[in-house]
Amino acid sequence: MERGSRLSLVNRRLFLNLGLSAFAALFVLACAAQTVIYETTSRFGAIIVTESPDGLRTLMFERDGARQSAVKMGDPDHLELPYARVAMAGLALCEEPRRILVVGLGGGTLPTFLRRHYPTATIDAVDIDPKVVDVAKRFFGFREDERMRAYVEDGRRFIERVAQGTYDVIFLDAFGTEAVPSHLTTQEFLRAVRRALNPRGVAVGNVWKRSSNRLYDSMVRTYREVFEELHLVDVVQDVNMMVFALPRRQALSRNELAELASKLSAAKQFRFDLGEFVHQGYVLAQDHFRGGQVLRDRNSNQ
C-alpha cells in the first residue's frame, strides 16, 4: 500500500472514531437532559416522571427502566413510543368503535390520542394503581370528561364483570417493571376479554418479543387458543410485538391488512401511515411461535 493511501486510511479511521465519540457524547448529553420532575412510591413500586428540554415527559417504574409512557405536552397527536403508533393499526380491524377499553393507563397516552380522533366514543381506562392515575392527570395532561373515565381497579376484575359484548376495542397495555402481570396472560383472562368484546371487535395486546420475554411463545399460543384469528405486527424499532386478536374468522394477507390500515390513517388524518408499519412488521401467527404452553391460572408464573 502506498504511503498516501495509508495516511488516507488512518485519517478515515480517525474520523470514524471521532464521529463515534461525538455520537456517544451526544447520547450522554441527551440522557442527562432528562430531568426528574416527580418521584414517588406506591404499593406497586416506584413512579418516576422525567422531562426533556423539548417538553417530552416520560413515565418509568424504575430508574433507567423501560419507558411506560412518553407524552409531548400540549400535543395529543404525538405518539412518541413506536409501539403506541403500531397499536393503532388494530383499529383497522373493526368499524368505527363506539366503546373502547384501555387496560393500563400509564401516562394516558393511548386514551388521550383516541379521544382526539374518536370524539364521540366512550373510552374507559383502567389501572390498578391510584397513584399512576393521579400522575397521569397531574403531569401528562390526561383529562376525564363525560365520555372518558379512569377506573382504579385490577384490569382483570374490571373485564370479568362487564356485560358480554360491551367493547368494540380492548387495548391490553398493562405492564409492571419487567413484564405483563401474570394473571393478565392466561387463557381464563383472555376468555373474559373475548366475552367482553363485540363479535365485530378486536383485542390489541402489547407483549415483549422473544428476546426480552421468556413466556413469549406461550403468550402467543394462549392467544391462538382463545381467539378465532390472530394477526401479529412486529414493532421493528423496539422490543414489542403487537397482537391483534379477533373473535371471528377474518383471514387477511399482509397487503390486505396494510391497505385497511393506510385507509384508516388517511381518514383519521394521523401523522403516520399505519400501512407502512404493517408492511414492515407483519408476521404470520401460525408460523411464528415455537411451541410454548397454554398459560392457565395455575401455571402462568412458570
C-alpha positions in Angstrom: 0.0 0.0 0.0 1.4 3.5 -0.9 2.1 6.0 1.9 -0.6 8.3 0.8 -3.2 5.5 0.9 -2.1 4.5 4.3 -2.5 8.1 5.6 -5.9 8.2 4.0 -6.9 5.0 5.8 -5.6 6.4 9.1 -7.5 9.6 8.6 -10.7 7.7 7.8 -10.3 5.6 10.9 -9.6 8.7 13.0 -12.7 10.5 11.5 -14.8 7.4 12.3 -13.6 7.2 15.9 -14.2 10.9 16.4 -17.7 10.5 14.9 -18.5 7.6 17.2 -17.1 9.5 20.2 -19.2 12.6 19.3 -22.3 10.4 18.9 -21.7 8.8 22.3 -21.2 12.3 23.9 -24.5 13.5 22.4 -26.3 10.4 23.7 -24.9 11.0 27.2 -26.0 14.7 27.0 -29.5 13.7 25.8 -29.9 11.3 28.7 -28.5 13.9 31.1 -31.1 16.4 29.7 -33.9 14.3 31.2 -34.7 15.9 34.5 -36.7 14.1 37.2 -39.6 16.3 38.0 -41.5 13.9 40.2 -40.9 10.7 42.0 -43.0 8.7 44.5 -43.6 5.2 45.6 -46.9 3.3 45.7 -47.6 -0.1 47.0 -46.8 -1.4 43.5 -43.3 0.2 43.3 -41.6 3.4 42.1 -43.2 6.0 39.9 -40.8 8.4 38.1 -41.6 11.3 35.8 -38.9 13.0 33.8 -38.9 15.9 31.3 -36.6 16.8 28.5 -36.0 20.4 27.3 -38.3 20.0 24.3 -41.3 19.2 26.6 -41.3 15.4 26.3 -42.4 13.8 29.6 -41.7 10.2 30.3 -43.1 7.8 32.9 -41.0 5.0 34.3 -41.5 2.5 37.1 -37.8 2.2 38.0 -34.7 4.3 37.5 -33.2 3.8 34.0 -36.1 1.4 33.3 -38.3 0.9 30.3 -40.4 3.9 29.3 -44.0 3.2 30.2 -45.4 6.4 28.5 -43.9 9.4 26.7 -46.1 12.5 26.1 -45.3 15.7 24.2 -47.1 18.1 26.4 -49.8 20.1 24.6 -49.7 17.8 21.5 -52.2 14.9 21.8 -51.5 13.9 18.2 -47.9 13.0 19.0 -47.2 9.3 19.8 -43.6 9.1 20.8 -43.2 5.4 21.5 -43.2 3.2 18.4 -45.5 0.5 19.9 -48.2 3.1 20.6 -48.3 4.0 16.9 -48.3 0.4 15.7 -51.1 -0.4 18.2 -53.4 1.9 16.3 -53.3 -0.5 13.3 -55.7 -2.7 15.3 -58.4 -0.1 14.8 -58.4 -1.0 11.1 -59.9 -4.4 12.1 -63.2 -3.0 13.3 -65.8 -0.4 12.2 -65.9 3.0 13.9 -65.7 2.0 17.6 -68.3 3.3 19.9 -66.8 1.8 23.2 -63.1 1.4 23.8 -61.3 0.0 26.8 -57.7 0.6 27.7 -56.2 -1.7 30.4 -53.1 0.0 31.8 -53.3 3.8 31.9 -49.7 4.8 32.3 -49.4 8.4 31.3 -52.7 8.3 29.5 -51.1 8.4 26.0 -53.4 5.9 24.3 -56.8 7.2 25.7 -55.8 10.8 25.1 -54.9 10.1 21.4 -58.1 8.0 21.0 -60.2 10.9 22.4 -58.6 13.2 19.9 -59.6 11.0 16.9 -62.7 9.3 18.2 -64.5 12.2 19.9 -67.9 10.5 20.2 -66.6 7.2 21.5 -66.9 6.1 25.1 -63.4 5.4 26.4 -62.8 3.6 29.7 -59.2 3.4 31.1 -58.4 1.0 34.0 -55.3 1.0 36.1 -54.7 -0.9 39.4 -52.5 1.9 40.9 -54.3 5.1 42.1 -51.0 7.0 42.1 -50.5 6.2 38.4 -53.9 7.7 37.7 -53.0 10.8 39.8 -49.7 11.2 38.0 -51.4 10.9 34.5 -53.7 13.7 35.4 -51.1 15.9 37.2 -48.1 15.5 34.8 -49.3 14.1 31.5 -52.4 16.1 30.6 -54.8 13.2 31.0 -58.3 14.5 31.4 -61.6 12.7 32.1 -64.8 14.0 30.5 -68.3 12.9 30.1 -67.2 10.1 27.7 -63.8 9.2 29.1 -63.3 7.8 32.5 -60.4 6.3 34.5 -61.1 3.5 36.9 -58.8 2.4 39.7 -59.2 -1.4 39.7 -57.5 -4.5 38.7 -57.9 -4.8 34.9 -59.0 -8.5 35.0 -61.7 -7.9 37.6 -63.0 -5.0 35.6 -63.2 -7.1 32.5 -64.8 -10.1 34.2 -67.7 -8.1 35.5 -68.7 -6.1 32.3 -71.5 -7.3 30.2 -70.9 -9.5 27.2 -70.1 -7.7 24.0 -69.6 -4.3 25.8 -66.5 -3.1 23.9 -65.6 -2.7 20.2 -61.8 -2.4 21.0 -59.9 -3.5 24.1 -56.2 -2.4 24.4 -54.2 -4.7 26.8 -51.3 -2.5 27.8 -50.7 -3.3 31.4 -47.0 -3.7 32.4 -45.1 -3.9 35.6 -41.4 -3.0 35.7 -40.4 -6.2 33.7 -43.4 -7.9 32.3 -47.2 -8.1 31.8 -48.7 -9.2 35.2 -49.1 -13.0 35.0 -52.9 -13.0 35.7 -53.3 -10.9 32.6 -51.7 -13.5 30.3 -53.8 -16.6 31.0 -56.4 -18.5 29.0 -59.0 -17.7 31.6 -58.3 -14.0 31.4 -58.3 -13.9 27.6 -61.6 -15.8 27.5 -63.0 -12.9 29.7 -61.6 -10.4 27.2 -63.2 -12.3 24.3 -66.5 -12.3 26.1 -66.3 -8.6 26.7 -65.7 -7.9 23.0 -68.3 -7.2 20.4 -68.2 -10.0 17.8 -67.0 -7.5 15.3 -64.4 -6.0 17.6 -60.7 -6.5 18.2 -58.4 -7.0 21.2 -55.0 -5.3 20.8 -52.3 -6.9 23.0 -48.9 -5.4 23.7 -46.3 -8.1 24.6 -42.5 -8.1 24.6 -40.8 -10.1 22.0 -39.0 -13.4 22.5 -35.6 -11.8 23.1 -36.9 -10.0 26.2 -39.7 -12.3 27.3 -39.3 -16.0 28.3 -43.0 -16.6 28.1 -43.4 -15.1 24.6 -44.2 -18.3 22.8 -46.6 -19.4 25.5 -48.4 -16.0 25.4 -48.9 -16.2 21.6 -50.1 -19.7 21.8 -52.6 -18.8 24.5 -54.0 -16.0 22.3 -54.3 -18.6 19.5 -56.2 -21.0 21.7 -58.8 -18.4 22.7 -59.4 -16.3 19.6 -60.5 -17.3 16.1 -58.0 -15.2 14.2 -54.7 -13.7 15.2 -52.5 -11.1 13.4 -49.1 -10.1 14.7 -47.1 -7.0 13.8 -43.5 -6.6 15.0 -42.6 -3.2 16.3 -39.3 -3.2 14.4 -37.8 -0.2 16.2 -38.4 -1.7 19.7 -38.9 -4.9 21.8 -42.7 -5.0 21.4 -44.9 -7.3 19.3 -48.5 -6.2 18.8 -51.1 -8.9 18.8 -54.5 -8.2 17.0 -56.9 -10.9 18.2 -60.3 -11.4 16.7 -63.3 -13.3 18.0 -64.2 -14.3 14.4 -62.5 -15.5 11.2 -61.0 -12.7 9.2 -58.0 -14.0 7.3 -56.0 -11.2 5.8 -52.7 -11.0 3.9 -50.0 -8.5 4.8 -51.1 -6.3 1.9 -54.8 -6.5 2.7 -54.2 -5.5 6.4 -51.8 -2.8 5.3 -54.4 -1.4 2.9 -57.0 -1.2 5.6 -54.5 0.4 8.0 -53.5 3.0 5.4 -57.1 3.9 4.7 -57.7 4.4 8.4 -54.6 6.7 8.7 -55.9 8.8 5.8 -59.5 9.0 7.1 -58.4 10.0 10.6 -55.5 12.2 9.4 -52.9 10.5 11.5 -49.4 11.9 11.2 -48.1 8.5 10.3 -49.1 5.8 7.8 -50.2 2.6 9.7 -49.9 0.7 6.5 -46.1 1.2 6.5 -45.9 -0.3 10.0 -47.9 -3.4 8.9 -45.7 -3.8 5.8 -42.6 -3.6 7.9 -43.6 -5.9 10.7 -46.4 -8.3 9.7 -45.8 -11.8 10.9 -47.8 -14.9 10.1 -49.0 -16.0 13.6 -49.4 -19.7 12.7 -45.8 -19.9 11.7 -44.3 -17.7 14.3 -44.4 -19.2 17.8 -42.2 -22.1 18.8 -44.3 -24.4 20.8 -44.8 -23.0 24.3 -47.7 -24.0 26.6 -51.1 -22.6 27.1 -50.9 -20.3 30.1 -53.5 -21.0 32.7 -54.1 -19.5 36.1 -52.3 -22.4 37.8 -49.2 -22.2 35.5 -48.8 -18.6 34.4 -45.8 -18.0 36.6 -43.8 -20.9 35.3 
